[in-house]
Amino acid sequence: MQCTVLSDAVAPPVYLDRTTEHPTLRGTWRAVLHYKELLRSLVARDLKLKYRGSALGFLWSLLNPLVMLVVYTVAFTVFLQRGGEQFVFLLLLGLLGWTFFATSMAAATGSLVDNAALTKSLYFPRAILPLASVFFNLAQFLLTASVFLPLLMIYYGIMPSWALLTFPVLLALQALCVSGLALTLAALTALFRDVRHLVEVGLGILFWMTPIVYTLGDIPPRVANVIAYTPVSPFIRGYQAIVIHQSVPPAEVWVAAVVYAVVCMALGARVFARIERRLGELL
Amino acid sequence: MSALIDARRVSKRFLLQHGTSAELKVRVMDKLLRRRTWTEEFWALRNISLRIGPGEGLGLVGRNGSGKSTLLKLIAGLHRPTSGELLVRADLRFGTMIELGVGFHGELTGRENVFLNASLYGLSRDANAEKYPAIVEYAGLSHFMDVPLKAYSSGMQMRLGFAVAATLDPDVLLIDEVFAVGDQDFQVKCIDTLKQFQSRGGTLLFVSHAPSAVRALCDRVCVLDRGELAFDGATDDGLNFYERLVASGLTPTDADEASGSPGALVAGQRADPTAPLTDEDLGRAWHRLRHGLGWAARGEWAADLLRREGLQPEQFVLDLGCGSLGLGRLLLPYLAQSRYWGFEQDRDLLFDGIAIELTRADIDPVKGHFIVNRTFDLSECPHRFSWVMASSLFSRLPLHSVVRCLANVLPALEPGGRCYFTLYEGPVTDDVRREDGLLTKADGEPYHHDPNVLTAVVASLGGVMQRVETSPHPRGESVFAITPD
């Protein structure tokens, strides 16, 4: 009997082999959760740094969409004589959804390469870096939306309804989609530095393939069928339906949003895990 | 006791890409045009086997590029071994101090930086808040915590960085030369902190060039040499091994390579081999480091001594163990044609001295004569010498070689001529720890010799040996002079 007790007491220690250990999805997820304070700190750092020392501070992040809003409104309603009644509101929601996507992509792309000094001397889950860029831009989205949406709803006399509750759900799906793509692009940039430039060009094209400065009704139906399902479209259409029409978006929007969220996240997790083990040498 | 870290034949290969780049365009063009790209293998570590137990203090020493930092990074999980097994206990918490204050941002205040830095080490917000007062107190910067970091001096930033890392209290601490830059007080404090960490049972892996720090913290030393584990054992023996490794410059294989074309090794180590050699390049060159540091100082010391004692340009001088001509480059311009004679056992060293140092000083080697053999045979020279200088030669020769050398030199001295030599003093019975930390041996390199023994030897060869006190040697060796009886 005593023998069993002894062998229990000195159970052989568990070892990891650094040569073969492979980051599993579950392990990575756990590590990211363990390092959530780092994620929060990085987002807080970027927010602080963005406005510290500037006279207008936080107002800048409102001024930027405001200027875009004015420029596009003047261009489309005054110069081109287009745009319907609620053009400004449609445009705002389009710009919000687009800016979250585009700025996250641009920031995440360089997140690993630009922080090589950190990754060379400290161990932490590398996925934190691209995720921090996404969360920073999500915070920007929320700050801007919380100021502009109520203002415009009052201006247009829109009464809030229960449909608004689906807004955070759709936003969460977009955040998943953006995170997945951010992980993919950050990892690929470590492999090919050109990805950064490709992303810039890609975003320029994608902007016009997304119903932001126009609506699906303004374009020929055959084109609209394609435009409706480009990566940012379902989300923007959803936001517009929820906020302007105070109605739950149609099923095809939800299906597209869920598909994008799942596919992008799966892609991101896959690509990142493949490249993470080689990051030490690539950066 | 089971090991915390168990490395079994671990190797690490880095692939250096030549003729290609991380640019997609370049890679595609390379493929299309069938341009030659090649990959060079660089083995940073080869077949390292090492077990580290709980509570051990292990010092990793080795020259630059020997792989010690790579080993640390493999253990920390920053790089992946190429082959072998590197087993690490799954429940270990590692603390790494590979670079202090990495992630610090100048625009953020000290306080904000502490929180950010601690979260990089994986601390939760609560743990952060709990440790914060201790970190501030340790760093001694309580008045500066609300000031942006850009207003800190570099020393203050170091202190803050170390304070964060030091209060984490992991199971294993991996440290890479982090406080080599701090001032004396800071270093003392760091070492104190690490000792406390050890007394709590912590395991320490310590990469350092500073023997005093290694001695203070480590009971075991591993010496890495060009990716291989060259020594694993007690601290004193390990540091001695390392000193000898440095003192002997490069091992024979490199010297062989260099002999193919003089200066090849010097040129090969530089980013742009065609650029003119700078003093910094030469400071790292093998021919200057071959017999330890202070190449220039030793040459100047010997030249000063000879000139003060009355050296004239028409007199014959033998530079015994002339090496890479640290003394020769000073004497050759001063002496008349064919008055300088250099003797050296190591052909490659002399050839690189001629090719690099004389060329650089614009001295024609034909102005002097050079003798290369292993037996101190000086019969080639038809003259006798007024002066012989053997600076730092006997610290690398055993007694029987010293005797043979003296026996050949004494007949080559003209009446009234003098032979100067320097050596480390010590008894034939014990090894001696020098003031600068070097351990000299009665029967191993670096050697020390008993002056009484040599006095008797010189007397039996028909000479008189006297101590010279007037001119202290730059490496702390004793100076003696021999005159024929």
Interface residues (C-beta under 8 A of the other chain):
Chain A: P12 P13 V14 Y15 L16 D17 R18 T19 E21 H34 Y35 E37 L38 R40 S41 L42 R45 K48 L49 R52 G53 A117 L118 T119 K120 S121 L122 Y123 F124 L191 F192 R193 D194 V195 R277 R278 G280 E281
Chain B: S2 D6 V10 F14 L15 A22 E23 L24 K25 R27 K73 L74 I75 A76 G77 L78 H79 R80 P81 T82 S83 G84 E85 L86 L87 V88 R89 A90 D91 F94 T96 I98 E99 V102 G103 H105 E107 L108 E112 F115 L116 S119 L120 Y121 G122 L123 S124 R125 N128
